[in-house]
Amino acid sequence: MEESNDLMKERLKKLKSIEEMGVDPFGGKFPKEAMIAQIVTGFEENKRVCTAGRLSAMRAMGKTNFCDLKDETGRIQLFVKADKLSPESAQLFERLDIGDIVGAEGELFKTKTGEISIRVDKLTLLSKSLRPMPEKWHGLKDVEVRYRRRYLDLIANDESKEIFKKRSLIVRSVRGALDNKGYLEVETPMMHTIPGGAAGKPFKTHHEALGMDLFLRVAPELYLKRLLVGGFDKVYEINKSFRNEGISTRHNPEFTMLEVYTAYQDVNDVMDLTEEIVKKAAMDVFGTLKITHGDSTLDLSNWERVSFATLMKENFNISPDDELPMWVEKLKKKGVKVEGKDVSRTQLVNIVGELLEPGADSAKKNRPVFVTDYFTELCPLAKKNRKNPLISERFELFVNGMEIANGYSELNNPIEQRERFLEELKEKGKEATSDVIDDDFLLALEYGMPPAGGLGIGIDRLVMLLTGQPSIREVILFPQMKKDA
C-alpha cells in the first residue's frame, strides 16, 4: 500500500507539471476516427490514422519507445520517437504513465517482426490516470476485486469484456426472436403495493409523498396478465426483479428475467417457444448448438420431457391423490425424515421435490430437460390438467443441473384463482387481507382473460449457460456485494 501511495504521489506531480504546460490533463472531445480493431483489419502501409484508448504497456529501447494502446476492440502498438513529435507532444509523452487515456495520430507501418504499429507524430492526453493499475493487472484474478471493482476487471481481462459483449448479443437475439413473432415489448411497474406473481421475500420501501409502503417486484407476472385482459395477445418484458434472499453462484438479489405471455396458447406451445428462443440465441451468438458448460458438452438440438408426477411415483410410490398420512408413511419407508406433527402437503411436496433433484438428472443427460406435470399445490397460478386436476400444466426447464425457465398454462378462472390464493395463505398461516391478496388482479380476471401460455426465462442463468460460466457474478456487471470493510 505504501508503494502504491508513493506511485500515486509521482503521478500527482506529473499531473501538476502537465497543468503547468497549459495542457488540460482530462481533455475533451477527440476525433477518434476508428476503433483499433478496424485499423488493424484495414491495415494499409503509410495510411494516416487517428484513434484513442488506454496505455496498457510502455517500453523504452534507446531513443525509441513502444507503447500498447487498447480500446474495447483490441490492441495496437505505438511507435514513439521524441524527435518525430512536436515539442509539446514530446514533453507530454515524458509525463505519461500506464493507464493514461490518450489520442494518437500518425501513419501505419509494420515493424521488422511484422507487428502493425502507428508511427506517432501527435499525442493528446485525454485523461490522466492518478492511480497505478493493480499488480498483475494484465491478468487480474482476485474475484473480490474483479466483482467489486468491475471497471478494473474489464480493463485487465479481455475475457470478462467478451462475456458482457456476448450477454448483450444474447439479449438482442431473445428480443429479436419475439419481435419477429409479433410480440409487443412492454414495461410494467417495478414498485408494487402487494408483492406477487412468484414466491420470494420482497424488498420493502416507502413512498414519502403517498405515505405508503411499497415493494420492489419479485415478478411482473400479474401486471402482464392485466395486459392480456386489456386486449394485447402477445406481450413480453425483459425486466429487473428483486428477491430479498440469499446470494450464491446462482442467485443475486437483483436479477434479469424475460417474461412472455401469449393469448390462446398453452404450456406445450410455451415449451416450443422456449426451445426456439434458446436455440436461436446459441446459433446467433455462437454459431452452434453444441456448448460447453463446466465439464459438460451440451447438445441443445436434443430436448427431453419428463414427468414430475411419474418421478414421484417411481421413486416414492406417491400419487397426488394420496392422503397426507399416506405420504408420511411412504416417505418414512424410504428413509426420509419428516419432522413435526403439522407438516402440510405443500411442505412435503417441496421436501420430495428437493430429493428428486430433477435438475441433477438433466446434468447426467447433457441436454435440456423439461420437467412437467407438477402437483397443483406447487402451482397457484397455473391451470389444472383437465384429465387429472391434481396435476398442473406447468414445466421447469433444467440444463446441466441448472433451472433456466419456468412456464405454464395460465389460470384464467377468477373464482378458482381466488380460492388458490386463499389456500396458499392458509398454508402460510396468514389472514386473507387486502394487503396480501391482489384484489385488483382478481378484478381484472373477472372481466375475462383469454386462455394463455406464460413463460419466464432467467436471463442471467441463460447467459451463464451459453457462455459456460460457473457463477452468476461472472455475467452481472455489478453483482451485489457485502459492504467493503
Secondary structure by P-SEA (a helix, b strand, c coil): caaaaaaaaaaaaaaaaaaaaccccccccccccccaaaaaaacccccccccccccccccccccbbbbbbbcccbbbbbbbbcccccaaaaaaaaaccccccbbbbbbbbbcccbbbbbccccccccccccccccccccccccaaaaaaaaaaaaaccaaaaaaaaaaaaaaaaaaaaaaaacccccccccccccccccbbbbbbbbbccccbbbbccccaaaaaaaaaaacccbbbbbbbbbbcccccccccccbbbbbbbbccccaaaaaaaaaaaaaaaaaacccccccccccccccccbbbbbbaaaaaaaaccccccccaaaaaaaaaaaccccccccccaaaaaaaaaaaaaaaaaaaaacbbbbbccccccccccccccccccccccbbbbbcccccccccccccccaaaaaaaaaaaaaaacccccccccaaaaaaaaaaccccbbbbbbcaaaaaaaaacccccccccccccccccc
